[in-house]
Amino acid sequence: MLVKEYRICMPLTTEEYRVGQLYTISKHSHQESEKGEGVEVVKNEPHEDPVHGPGQFTEKRVHLSSKLPSWARAVTPRIFYITEKAWNYYPYTITADSLSLQCSFLPKFSIYIETKYEDNCGDSENIFHSDKILGDHEVSFLDIAFDEIPERYYRSLEDPRFFSSAKTGRGPLREGWRQHTKPIMCSYKLVSVKFEVWGLQTRVEQFVHKVIRDILLIGHRQAFAWVDEWCGMTMEEVRRYEQETQEATNELIGLVAPAISVSEVGQPTATHSAPASAPSTPLSDEAPEFLAPPKTRPRKKSAPETLTLPALRERAGAE
Protein backbone atom coordinates (compact mmCIF):
# COMPACT_ATOMS: atom_id res chain seq x y z
CA MET A 1 0.00 0.00 0.00
CA LEU A 2 1.25 3.47 -0.89
CA VAL A 3 0.03 6.29 1.39
CA LYS A 4 0.44 9.99 0.61
CA GLU A 5 -1.00 13.14 2.12
CA TYR A 6 -1.99 15.99 -0.19
CA ARG A 7 -2.62 19.55 0.97
CA ILE A 8 -4.50 21.86 -1.41
CA CYS A 9 -5.08 25.47 -0.40
CA MET A 10 -7.96 27.58 -1.74
CA PRO A 11 -8.76 31.33 -1.52
CA LEU A 12 -12.03 30.46 0.22
CA THR A 13 -13.37 29.70 3.68
CA THR A 14 -14.27 26.15 4.64
CA GLU A 15 -17.92 27.19 4.88
CA GLU A 16 -17.80 28.60 1.32
CA TYR A 17 -16.08 25.49 0.02
CA ARG A 18 -18.78 23.29 1.51
CA VAL A 19 -21.17 24.69 -1.10
CA GLY A 20 -18.56 25.01 -3.85
CA GLN A 21 -17.49 21.39 -3.51
CA LEU A 22 -21.02 20.03 -3.97
CA TYR A 23 -21.67 22.33 -6.93
CA THR A 24 -18.37 21.50 -8.63
CA ILE A 25 -18.69 17.73 -8.27
CA SER A 26 -22.22 17.79 -9.70
CA LYS A 27 -21.35 20.04 -12.64
CA HIS A 28 -18.12 18.22 -13.48
CA SER A 29 -19.80 14.79 -13.33
CA HIS A 30 -22.48 16.00 -15.74
CA GLN A 31 -19.91 17.44 -18.14
CA GLU A 32 -17.94 14.20 -18.23
CA SER A 33 -20.96 11.97 -18.84
CA GLU A 34 -22.38 10.85 -22.16
CA LYS A 35 -24.65 8.21 -23.63
CA GLY A 36 -23.99 4.91 -21.88
CA GLU A 37 -21.10 6.15 -19.75
CA GLY A 38 -20.56 8.55 -16.91
CA VAL A 39 -21.39 8.93 -13.24
CA GLU A 40 -24.64 7.33 -12.12
CA VAL A 41 -25.86 8.34 -8.65
CA VAL A 42 -27.41 5.37 -6.86
CA LYS A 43 -27.88 6.82 -3.38
CA ASN A 44 -27.65 10.26 -1.83
CA GLU A 45 -29.13 10.25 1.63
CA PRO A 46 -28.57 11.42 5.22
CA HIS A 47 -26.31 9.25 7.37
CA GLU A 48 -25.62 9.36 11.11
CA ASP A 49 -22.27 8.33 12.61
CA PRO A 50 -21.82 7.82 16.38
CA VAL A 51 -18.62 9.90 16.43
CA HIS A 52 -18.78 12.22 13.41
CA GLY A 53 -22.45 13.03 13.82
CA PRO A 54 -24.94 13.74 11.02
CA GLY A 55 -23.74 13.66 7.44
CA GLN A 56 -24.56 12.56 3.92
CA PHE A 57 -23.89 9.18 2.27
CA THR A 58 -23.56 8.85 -1.50
CA GLU A 59 -23.03 5.83 -3.68
CA LYS A 60 -22.09 6.26 -7.33
CA ARG A 61 -21.37 3.97 -10.24
CA VAL A 62 -18.74 5.23 -12.64
CA HIS A 63 -19.49 3.60 -16.02
CA LEU A 64 -16.33 3.67 -18.11
CA SER A 65 -15.83 0.72 -20.45
CA SER A 66 -14.60 2.84 -23.38
CA LYS A 67 -12.30 4.79 -21.07
CA LEU A 68 -10.25 1.71 -20.27
CA PRO A 69 -7.02 0.99 -22.19
CA SER A 70 -7.17 -1.60 -24.95
CA TRP A 71 -5.60 -4.35 -22.83
CA ALA A 72 -8.23 -3.91 -20.13
CA ARG A 73 -11.14 -3.81 -22.59
CA ALA A 74 -9.95 -7.13 -24.00
CA VAL A 75 -10.55 -8.90 -20.67
CA THR A 76 -13.32 -6.78 -19.15
CA PRO A 77 -17.06 -7.29 -19.71
CA ARG A 78 -18.85 -4.51 -21.58
CA ILE A 79 -21.07 -3.87 -18.56
CA PHE A 80 -18.43 -2.49 -16.27
CA TYR A 81 -18.44 0.12 -13.57
CA ILE A 82 -16.62 1.18 -10.44
CA THR A 83 -18.48 1.70 -7.20
CA GLU A 84 -17.65 4.83 -5.23
CA LYS A 85 -18.97 5.29 -1.71
CA ALA A 86 -18.55 8.51 0.24
CA TRP A 87 -19.49 9.66 3.73
CA ASN A 88 -19.58 13.44 4.09
CA TYR A 89 -19.45 14.70 7.69
CA TYR A 90 -18.13 18.07 6.60
CA PRO A 91 -15.48 19.21 7.41
CA TYR A 92 -14.47 15.53 7.47
CA THR A 93 -15.17 13.11 4.60
CA ILE A 94 -14.37 9.55 3.60
CA THR A 95 -14.28 8.20 0.06
CA ALA A 96 -13.70 4.59 -1.02
CA ASP A 97 -13.60 3.12 -4.52
CA SER A 98 -13.74 -0.48 -5.63
CA LEU A 99 -14.68 -2.48 -8.71
CA SER A 100 -18.19 -3.82 -8.88
CA LEU A 101 -17.14 -7.00 -10.66
CA GLN A 102 -15.62 -9.93 -8.81
CA CYS A 103 -13.44 -11.30 -11.61
CA SER A 104 -10.78 -13.88 -10.75
CA PHE A 105 -8.53 -12.70 -13.59
CA LEU A 106 -8.37 -9.11 -12.33
CA PRO A 107 -5.97 -8.10 -9.52
CA LYS A 108 -7.09 -6.62 -6.22
CA PHE A 109 -7.17 -2.84 -6.19
CA SER A 110 -8.58 -0.21 -3.84
CA ILE A 111 -8.43 3.50 -3.06
CA TYR A 112 -9.31 4.97 0.32
CA ILE A 113 -9.33 8.73 0.99
CA GLU A 114 -9.82 10.63 4.23
CA THR A 115 -10.26 14.40 3.96
CA LYS A 116 -10.27 17.20 6.51
CA TYR A 117 -10.88 20.88 5.78
CA GLU A 118 -9.48 23.70 7.90
CA ASP A 119 -9.24 27.49 7.66
CA ASN A 120 -5.45 27.75 7.38
CA CYS A 121 -2.66 27.64 4.79
CA GLY A 122 -1.88 23.96 5.22
CA ASP A 123 0.31 24.24 8.31
CA SER A 124 -1.56 21.77 10.56
CA GLU A 125 0.75 18.87 11.31
CA ASN A 126 -0.30 15.31 12.10
CA ILE A 127 -3.91 16.16 11.30
CA PHE A 128 -4.76 12.49 10.65
CA HIS A 129 -2.97 11.20 13.79
CA SER A 130 0.10 9.27 12.73
CA ASP A 131 -0.60 6.39 15.12
CA LYS A 132 -3.21 5.26 12.58
CA ILE A 133 -0.66 5.16 9.77
CA LEU A 134 1.90 2.42 9.34
CA GLY A 135 5.26 4.14 8.85
CA ASP A 136 6.00 7.57 7.42
CA HIS A 137 4.06 9.01 4.52
CA GLU A 138 4.92 11.70 2.00
CA VAL A 139 3.26 15.11 2.32
CA SER A 140 2.77 17.06 -0.92
CA PHE A 141 1.50 20.63 -1.26
CA LEU A 142 -0.50 21.13 -4.46
CA ASP A 143 -0.69 24.67 -5.86
CA ILE A 144 -3.90 25.22 -7.86
CA ALA A 145 -2.33 28.18 -9.68
CA PHE A 146 1.21 27.11 -10.51
CA ASP A 147 1.32 23.30 -10.53
CA GLU A 148 0.94 21.87 -14.02
CA ILE A 149 -2.04 19.78 -15.10
CA PRO A 150 -2.33 17.59 -18.23
CA GLU A 151 -2.59 19.77 -21.33
CA ARG A 152 -5.84 18.15 -22.45
CA TYR A 153 -7.53 19.46 -19.29
CA TYR A 154 -6.20 22.99 -19.48
CA ARG A 155 -8.75 25.76 -20.01
CA SER A 156 -7.67 29.37 -19.86
CA LEU A 157 -10.97 30.42 -18.27
CA GLU A 158 -10.22 28.07 -15.36
CA ASP A 159 -6.61 29.19 -14.86
CA PRO A 160 -6.32 30.79 -11.37
CA ARG A 161 -3.38 32.88 -12.62
CA PHE A 162 -5.78 34.78 -14.89
CA PHE A 163 -9.25 34.25 -13.36
CA SER A 164 -10.79 37.10 -11.38
CA SER A 165 -14.08 36.67 -9.52
CA ALA A 166 -16.64 39.39 -10.21
CA LYS A 167 -18.65 38.53 -7.08
CA THR A 168 -15.85 38.09 -4.53
CA GLY A 169 -13.06 40.19 -6.05
CA ARG A 170 -10.60 37.30 -5.51
CA GLY A 171 -7.95 36.42 -8.04
CA PRO A 172 -5.90 36.32 -10.10
CA LEU A 173 -3.49 34.33 -7.92
CA ARG A 174 0.14 35.45 -8.00
CA GLU A 175 3.38 33.77 -6.91
CA GLY A 176 3.37 33.20 -3.17
CA TRP A 177 -0.41 33.67 -2.94
CA ARG A 178 -0.77 31.12 -0.13
CA GLN A 179 1.29 33.29 2.23
CA HIS A 180 -0.69 36.51 1.80
CA THR A 181 -4.18 35.60 0.57
CA LYS A 182 -7.18 36.04 2.87
CA PRO A 183 -9.42 34.14 3.31
CA ILE A 184 -7.61 30.84 2.86
CA MET A 185 -8.47 27.22 3.63
CA CYS A 186 -6.82 23.88 3.05
CA SER A 187 -8.04 20.45 1.97
CA TYR A 188 -5.98 17.79 3.74
CA LYS A 189 -6.31 14.45 1.94
CA LEU A 190 -4.80 11.19 3.14
CA VAL A 191 -4.84 8.85 0.14
CA SER A 192 -4.16 5.12 0.41
CA VAL A 193 -3.75 3.10 -2.79
CA LYS A 194 -3.43 -0.68 -2.76
CA PHE A 195 -2.67 -2.88 -5.78
CA GLU A 196 -1.86 -6.42 -4.68
CA VAL A 197 0.08 -7.84 -7.62
CA TRP A 198 3.69 -8.90 -7.22
CA GLY A 199 5.99 -7.16 -9.68
CA LEU A 200 3.46 -4.44 -10.56
CA GLN A 201 2.40 -3.12 -7.17
CA THR A 202 4.86 -0.22 -6.86
CA ARG A 203 4.50 0.95 -10.45
CA VAL A 204 0.70 0.89 -10.46
CA GLU A 205 0.32 2.51 -7.03
CA GLN A 206 2.67 5.35 -8.04
CA PHE A 207 0.78 5.80 -11.31
CA VAL A 208 -2.59 5.99 -9.53
CA HIS A 209 -1.25 8.60 -7.12
CA LYS A 210 -0.10 10.69 -10.08
CA VAL A 211 -3.58 10.52 -11.60
CA ILE A 212 -5.21 11.36 -8.27
CA ARG A 213 -2.90 14.37 -7.96
CA ASP A 214 -4.08 15.64 -11.36
CA ILE A 215 -7.75 15.07 -10.46
CA LEU A 216 -7.37 16.97 -7.18
CA LEU A 217 -5.72 19.92 -8.92
CA ILE A 218 -8.35 20.07 -11.66
CA GLY A 219 -11.27 19.80 -9.24
CA HIS A 220 -10.00 22.51 -6.92
CA ARG A 221 -9.14 24.82 -9.84
CA GLN A 222 -12.70 24.44 -11.14
CA ALA A 223 -14.23 25.08 -7.73
CA PHE A 224 -12.44 28.45 -7.65
CA ALA A 225 -13.00 29.30 -11.33
CA TRP A 226 -16.74 28.59 -10.97
CA VAL A 227 -17.09 30.57 -7.73
CA ASP A 228 -19.32 33.20 -9.35
CA GLU A 229 -21.76 30.43 -10.31
CA TRP A 230 -22.19 29.01 -6.81
CA CYS A 231 -21.29 31.94 -4.57
CA GLY A 232 -24.32 32.98 -2.53
CA MET A 233 -26.14 29.65 -2.87
CA THR A 234 -27.57 28.22 0.34
CA MET A 235 -27.14 24.57 1.27
CA GLU A 236 -30.78 23.99 0.35
CA GLU A 237 -30.21 25.54 -3.10
CA VAL A 238 -27.03 23.61 -3.80
CA ARG A 239 -28.67 20.34 -2.69
CA ARG A 240 -31.53 21.07 -5.09
CA TYR A 241 -29.01 21.79 -7.86
CA GLU A 242 -27.21 18.55 -6.97
CA GLN A 243 -30.43 16.53 -7.22
CA GLU A 244 -31.48 18.09 -10.54
CA THR A 245 -28.01 17.58 -11.98
CA GLN A 246 -27.85 13.97 -10.83
CA GLU A 247 -31.20 13.18 -12.41
CA ALA A 248 -30.16 14.85 -15.67
CA THR A 249 -26.84 12.97 -15.66
CA ASN A 250 -28.50 9.60 -15.05
CA GLU A 251 -30.82 10.32 -17.96
CA LEU A 252 -27.92 11.43 -20.14
CA ILE A 253 -26.00 8.18 -19.75
CA GLY A 254 -29.17 6.25 -20.61
CA LEU A 255 -29.97 4.76 -17.24
CA VAL A 256 -33.21 4.63 -15.33
CA ALA A 257 -32.89 7.31 -12.70
CA PRO A 258 -33.20 5.90 -9.18
CA ALA A 259 -35.16 7.69 -6.50
CA ILE A 260 -32.49 9.97 -5.12
CA SER A 261 -33.01 11.44 -1.67
CA VAL A 262 -30.94 14.53 -0.96
CA SER A 263 -32.60 15.87 2.15
CA GLU A 264 -30.22 18.09 4.05
CA VAL A 265 -28.90 17.43 7.52
CA GLY A 266 -27.24 19.82 9.90
CA GLN A 267 -23.50 20.32 10.08
CA PRO A 268 -21.77 18.90 13.16
CA THR A 269 -21.11 21.55 15.76
CA ALA A 270 -17.50 20.47 16.18
CA THR A 271 -14.81 18.85 14.06
CA HIS A 272 -14.19 15.33 15.27
CA SER A 273 -10.66 14.03 15.07
CA ALA A 274 -11.20 10.33 15.53
CA PRO A 275 -11.51 8.79 12.06
CA ALA A 276 -11.04 5.35 13.59
CA SER A 277 -14.82 5.11 13.98
CA ALA A 278 -15.50 5.85 10.33
CA PRO A 279 -17.83 3.39 8.60
CA SER A 280 -16.14 0.19 7.57
CA THR A 281 -15.89 -0.01 3.80
CA PRO A 282 -15.09 -3.03 1.60
CA LEU A 283 -11.64 -2.11 0.30
CA SER A 284 -11.03 -4.73 -2.32
CA ASP A 285 -11.02 -5.30 -6.02
CA GLU A 286 -9.40 -3.66 -9.01
CA ALA A 287 -8.23 -1.36 -11.88
CA PRO A 288 -6.80 2.18 -11.68
CA GLU A 289 -7.59 3.15 -15.23
CA PHE A 290 -11.06 4.32 -14.29
CA LEU A 291 -9.32 7.53 -13.36
CA ALA A 292 -7.98 8.05 -16.87
CA PRO A 293 -10.10 10.29 -19.17
CA PRO A 294 -11.07 9.26 -22.70
CA LYS A 295 -8.17 10.06 -25.00
CA THR A 296 -10.34 10.37 -28.09
CA ARG A 297 -12.64 13.07 -26.80
CA PRO A 298 -11.80 16.50 -28.29
CA ARG A 299 -10.50 19.00 -25.78
CA LYS A 300 -13.08 21.54 -24.64
CA LYS A 301 -12.01 25.15 -25.02
CA SER A 302 -14.33 26.32 -22.29
CA ALA A 303 -16.89 24.82 -19.96
CA PRO A 304 -20.18 24.35 -21.84
CA GLU A 305 -23.60 25.00 -20.41
CA THR A 306 -23.89 22.15 -17.98
CA LEU A 307 -27.60 21.48 -17.92
CA THR A 308 -30.74 21.89 -19.96
CA LEU A 309 -33.05 21.68 -16.98
CA PRO A 310 -35.85 24.27 -17.25
CA ALA A 311 -35.70 24.98 -13.53
CA LEU A 312 -32.06 25.94 -13.70
CA ARG A 313 -32.54 28.04 -16.82
CA GLU A 314 -35.37 29.94 -15.15
CA ARG A 315 -33.16 30.54 -12.14
CA ALA A 316 -30.34 31.79 -14.36
CA GLY A 317 -32.74 34.14 -16.19
CA ALA A 318 -34.00 35.55 -12.94
CA GLU A 319 -30.48 36.53 -11.78
C-alpha positions in Angstrom: 0.0 0.0 0.0 1.3 3.5 -0.9 0.0 6.3 1.4 0.4 10.0 0.6 -1.0 13.1 2.1 -2.0 16.0 -0.2 -2.6 19.6 1.0 -4.5 21.9 -1.4 -5.1 25.5 -0.4 -8.0 27.6 -1.7 -8.8 31.3 -1.5 -12.0 30.5 0.2 -13.4 29.7 3.7 -14.3 26.2 4.6 -17.9 27.2 4.9 -17.8 28.6 1.3 -16.1 25.5 0.0 -18.8 23.3 1.5 -21.2 24.7 -1.1 -18.6 25.0 -3.9 -17.5 21.4 -3.5 -21.0 20.0 -4.0 -21.7 22.3 -6.9 -18.4 21.5 -8.6 -18.7 17.7 -8.3 -22.2 17.8 -9.7 -21.3 20.0 -12.6 -18.1 18.2 -13.5 -19.8 14.8 -13.3 -22.5 16.0 -15.7 -19.9 17.4 -18.1 -17.9 14.2 -18.2 -21.0 12.0 -18.8 -22.4 10.8 -22.2 -24.7 8.2 -23.6 -24.0 4.9 -21.9 -21.1 6.1 -19.8 -20.6 8.6 -16.9 -21.4 8.9 -13.2 -24.6 7.3 -12.1 -25.9 8.3 -8.6 -27.4 5.4 -6.9 -27.9 6.8 -3.4 -27.6 10.3 -1.8 -29.1 10.3 1.6 -28.6 11.4 5.2 -26.3 9.3 7.4 -25.6 9.4 11.1 -22.3 8.3 12.6 -21.8 7.8 16.4 -18.6 9.9 16.4 -18.8 12.2 13.4 -22.5 13.0 13.8 -24.9 13.7 11.0 -23.7 13.7 7.4 -24.6 12.6 3.9 -23.9 9.2 2.3 -23.6 8.9 -1.5 -23.0 5.8 -3.7 -22.1 6.3 -7.3 -21.4 4.0 -10.2 -18.7 5.2 -12.6 -19.5 3.6 -16.0 -16.3 3.7 -18.1 -15.8 0.7 -20.5 -14.6 2.8 -23.4 -12.3 4.8 -21.1 -10.3 1.7 -20.3 -7.0 1.0 -22.2 -7.2 -1.6 -24.9 -5.6 -4.4 -22.8 -8.2 -3.9 -20.1 -11.1 -3.8 -22.6 -10.0 -7.1 -24.0 -10.6 -8.9 -20.7 -13.3 -6.8 -19.2 -17.1 -7.3 -19.7 -18.8 -4.5 -21.6 -21.1 -3.9 -18.6 -18.4 -2.5 -16.3 -18.4 0.1 -13.6 -16.6 1.2 -10.4 -18.5 1.7 -7.2 -17.6 4.8 -5.2 -19.0 5.3 -1.7 -18.5 8.5 0.2 -19.5 9.7 3.7 -19.6 13.4 4.1 -19.5 14.7 7.7 -18.1 18.1 6.6 -15.5 19.2 7.4 -14.5 15.5 7.5 -15.2 13.1 4.6 -14.4 9.5 3.6 -14.3 8.2 0.1 -13.7 4.6 -1.0 -13.6 3.1 -4.5 -13.7 -0.5 -5.6 -14.7 -2.5 -8.7 -18.2 -3.8 -8.9 -17.1 -7.0 -10.7 -15.6 -9.9 -8.8 -13.4 -11.3 -11.6 -10.8 -13.9 -10.7 -8.5 -12.7 -13.6 -8.4 -9.1 -12.3 -6.0 -8.1 -9.5 -7.1 -6.6 -6.2 -7.2 -2.8 -6.2 -8.6 -0.2 -3.8 -8.4 3.5 -3.1 -9.3 5.0 0.3 -9.3 8.7 1.0 -9.8 10.6 4.2 -10.3 14.4 4.0 -10.3 17.2 6.5 -10.9 20.9 5.8 -9.5 23.7 7.9 -9.2 27.5 7.7 -5.5 27.7 7.4 -2.7 27.6 4.8 -1.9 24.0 5.2 0.3 24.2 8.3 -1.6 21.8 10.6 0.7 18.9 11.3 -0.3 15.3 12.1 -3.9 16.2 11.3 -4.8 12.5 10.7 -3.0 11.2 13.8 0.1 9.3 12.7 -0.6 6.4 15.1 -3.2 5.3 12.6 -0.7 5.2 9.8 1.9 2.4 9.3 5.3 4.1 8.9 6.0 7.6 7.4 4.1 9.0 4.5 4.9 11.7 2.0 3.3 15.1 2.3 2.8 17.1 -0.9 1.5 20.6 -1.3 -0.5 21.1 -4.5 -0.7 24.7 -5.9 -3.9 25.2 -7.9 -2.3 28.2 -9.7 1.2 27.1 -10.5 1.3 23.3 -10.5 0.9 21.9 -14.0 -2.0 19.8 -15.1 -2.3 17.6 -18.2 -2.6 19.8 -21.3 -5.8 18.1 -22.4 -7.5 19.5 -19.3 -6.2 23.0 -19.5 -8.7 25.8 -20.0 -7.7 29.4 -19.9 -11.0 30.4 -18.3 -10.2 28.1 -15.4 -6.6 29.2 -14.9 -6.3 30.8 -11.4 -3.4 32.9 -12.6 -5.8 34.8 -14.9 -9.2 34.3 -13.4 -10.8 37.1 -11.4 -14.1 36.7 -9.5 -16.6 39.4 -10.2 -18.7 38.5 -7.1 -15.9 38.1 -4.5 -13.1 40.2 -6.0 -10.6 37.3 -5.5 -7.9 36.4 -8.0 -5.9 36.3 -10.1 -3.5 34.3 -7.9 0.1 35.4 -8.0 3.4 33.8 -6.9 3.4 33.2 -3.2 -0.4 33.7 -2.9 -0.8 31.1 -0.1 1.3 33.3 2.2 -0.7 36.5 1.8 -4.2 35.6 0.6 -7.2 36.0 2.9 -9.4 34.1 3.3 -7.6 30.8 2.9 -8.5 27.2 3.6 -6.8 23.9 3.0 -8.0 20.4 2.0 -6.0 17.8 3.7 -6.3 14.4 1.9 -4.8 11.2 3.1 -4.8 8.9 0.1 -4.2 5.1 0.4 -3.7 3.1 -2.8 -3.4 -0.7 -2.8 -2.7 -2.9 -5.8 -1.9 -6.4 -4.7 0.1 -7.8 -7.6 3.7 -8.9 -7.2 6.0 -7.2 -9.7 3.5 -4.4 -10.6 2.4 -3.1 -7.2 4.9 -0.2 -6.9 4.5 0.9 -10.5 0.7 0.9 -10.5 0.3 2.5 -7.0 2.7 5.3 -8.0 0.8 5.8 -11.3 -2.6 6.0 -9.5 -1.2 8.6 -7.1 -0.1 10.7 -10.1 -3.6 10.5 -11.6 -5.2 11.4 -8.3 -2.9 14.4 -8.0 -4.1 15.6 -11.4 -7.7 15.1 -10.5 -7.4 17.0 -7.2 -5.7 19.9 -8.9 -8.4 20.1 -11.7 -11.3 19.8 -9.2 -10.0 22.5 -6.9 -9.1 24.8 -9.8 -12.7 24.4 -11.1 -14.2 25.1 -7.7 -12.4 28.5 -7.6 -13.0 29.3 -11.3 -16.7 28.6 -11.0 -17.1 30.6 -7.7 -19.3 33.2 -9.4 -21.8 30.4 -10.3 -22.2 29.0 -6.8 -21.3 31.9 -4.6 -24.3 33.0 -2.5 -26.1 29.6 -2.9 -27.6 28.2 0.3 -27.1 24.6 1.3 -30.8 24.0 0.3 -30.2 25.5 -3.1 -27.0 23.6 -3.8 -28.7 20.3 -2.7 -31.5 21.1 -5.1 -29.0 21.8 -7.9 -27.2 18.6 -7.0 -30.4 16.5 -7.2 -31.5 18.1 -10.5 -28.0 17.6 -12.0 -27.8 14.0 -10.8 -31.2 13.2 -12.4 -30.2 14.9 -15.7 -26.8 13.0 -15.7 -28.5 9.6 -15.0 -30.8 10.3 -18.0 -27.9 11.4 -20.1 -26.0 8.2 -19.8 -29.2 6.3 -20.6 -30.0 4.8 -17.2 -33.2 4.6 -15.3 -32.9 7.3 -12.7 -33.2 5.9 -9.2 -35.2 7.7 -6.5 -32.5 10.0 -5.1 -33.0 11.4 -1.7 -30.9 14.5 -1.0 -32.6 15.9 2.1 -30.2 18.1 4.0 -28.9 17.4 7.5 -27.2 19.8 9.9 -23.5 20.3 10.1 -21.8 18.9 13.2 -21.1 21.6 15.8 -17.5 20.5 16.2 -14.8 18.9 14.1 -14.2 15.3 15.3 -10.7 14.0 15.1 -11.2 10.3 15.5 -11.5 8.8 12.1 -11.0 5.4 13.6 -14.8 5.1 14.0 -15.5 5.9 10.3 -17.8 3.4 8.6 -16.1 0.2 7.6 -15.9 0.0 3.8 -15.1 -3.0 1.6 -11.6 -2.1 0.3 -11.0 -4.7 -2.3 -11.0 -5.3 -6.0 -9.4 -3.7 -9.0 -8.2 -1.4 -11.9 -6.8 2.2 -11.7 -7.6 3.1 -15.2 -11.1 4.3 -14.3 -9.3 7.5 -13.4 -8.0 8.1 -16.9 -10.1 10.3 -19.2 -11.1 9.3 -22.7 -8.2 10.1 -25.0 -10.3 10.4 -28.1 -12.6 13.1 -26.8 -11.8 16.5 -28.3 -10.5 19.0 -25.8 -13.1 21.5 -24.6 -12.0 25.1 -25.0 -14.3 26.3 -22.3 -16.9 24.8 -20.0 -20.2 24.3 -21.8 -23.6 25.0 -20.4 -23.9 22.2 -18.0 -27.6 21.5 -17.9 -30.7 21.9 -20.0 -33.1 21.7 -17.0 -35.8 24.3 -17.2 -35.7 25.0 -13.5 -32.1 25.9 -13.7 -32.5 28.0 -16.8 -35.4 29.9 -15.1 -33.2 30.5 -12.1 -30.3 31.8 -14.4 -32.7 34.1 -16.2 -34.0 35.6 -12.9 -30.5 36.5 -11.8 
